[in-house]
Amino acid sequence: MALFDGAEHEPLSAAVWNEERVRAGIDRIVVGTRDALDPEGFWPRSALDDYGRPAVHDRSLWIGASGVLWALDRLGAGIGECGVYESYLAEPDVPGSLGLMNGEIGVLLVSWRLAPTPEKEDRLFELVTESLQRPDNELFDGVPGTMLAALHLHESTRQERWRELWRTCADTMWEQFRPDPELGCRIWIQYRRGRLIRSIGAGHGFASNAHSLLRGQALLARTADLQAAIAHTATTLAMRESALINWPTAADTYWAEQFTTRVQWCHGAPGLITSLATLPHDDRTDELMCAAGDLVWQAGPLKKGAGLCHGTAGNGCAFLALHSRTGDQSWLERAQAFAMHALDQVEASQPRYSLWTGDIGVALYLRACLEGWDGMPILDRL
C-alpha cells in the first residue's frame, strides 16, 4: 500500500515567509468573516460543507457558527455568543447528537466559554455524563470528544466534580482500549453510521482517542502504562517505506481498502503527530514522529484546500507540533512554508466560513506560525 496518493497533493507555493503579508491575511479573513454574518446569526454554508444535514443552518463546532464564534474570540475579534445555543436547541444540526464536534455539548461549551452561567455549566455536566452511555468511541460524537469538555471545565473552574467526571470518562476509554491479538496491540473499535470500524486517524479513531487521554494524563494514576500502550499501538500500526511513515485510515483491511491512505489531519500522519506530540521522548517515538513529519513534507500541500480538518493548514500543524516537541527550527520553517501556501489557497478561493474546514481556521494556523503553537482548536485550548 502506497504511503500517499500524489494526485491529492500539489507543488508547494514559491511564496517566501512574509510576516507582514501573514498579518494582513489574518486581518482580511477576520474582517471578511465578521462581515459575512447574516442578521439571524449564521454564516453561509459552502457547497463543500454540504454533508446532507437536515438543518438549514450549521451551529456545530466542526462546520457551524459555534466554531466560528469561538475562533473570532480567540483571534481578539469576538462578537459574543449570538444566541447560538438556543438556536441549536430549536434546530439541531444532527438531531440526537451530544458530541463535541457535531452535537449539543460542543455548541454549549462555546456558549459557556463566551457567556458563562451556572445553568450552562450544570447542563454540560448532565450531557457529558449522559454521553458515557453512547457507543461511538470517537471524537466527533463519542466520549473521546465529550471528555475534553469535562477537562476544559475542570481547568477553568478547578471544581472536583469535573475532575471526577473526566476520570470516569478516562476509565471508560481505557476499558475500551483492548488488546487485539490480530494486530498485536491495543485498539478501539468505533461504531459509526451503523458500522463497526477500527479507525486510526485523528478525525474518528485511535489518534484522537489517545489524545483525549494524554490531554488529561496528569489526572491519572497509570500514566506510564497509558503512554507505553499508546506508543506501542502507533508504532505497530505504522506503515513504513524507506525513512518515511504514514498510517492507514483503518486497521481493518476492508475499510482500509474502501478509504485510501491519506495525508491530512483527520486521516493520516498529520493528525497522528498532533495527537501524540506529548508522548515522552525515547528513540523509538522520536524517530516515529519525525519520519511521519518528513512524510507530510514530502507529500506536499493538499489540493482539497487550506483548512484544518483536511487541508494544508491542518497538515502544517504537524510541523508546529514537531517544532514544539523537538525545538528544531527546520520544522517551524516547514510550517511557515505551508502557511504561505495555505494563504495563497484562501486568496484564490471563494470564502468558506467554518472553523475546521474554512478560512477562520487557517487564520488561527497563520497566527500560530507567528506566535507559537498552542495545540489544535478546542481539542487543546478552550
Secondary structure, DSSP 8 states (H G I E B T S, - for coil): --S--GGGB---------HHHHHHHHHHHHHHHHHT--TTS-----GGG----SSSS--STTTSHHHHHHHHHHTT-----TTHHHHHHHS-SSTT---TTTSHHHHHHHHHHHS--HHHHHHHHHHHHHHTT----STTTSHHHHHHHHHHHHHHH--HHHHHHHHHHHHHHHHHSEEETTTTEEE--EEETTEEE-B-STTTSHHHHHHHHHHTGGG-S-HHHHHHHHHHHHHHH-EEETTEEE--SBSSHHHHHHS----SSSSSHHHHHHHHTTS---HHHHHHHHHHHHHHHHH-SBTT-S-TTTSHHHHHHHHHHHHHHH--HHHHHHHHHHHHHHHHHHHTS-----TTTSHHHHHHHHHHHHH----SBTTTB-
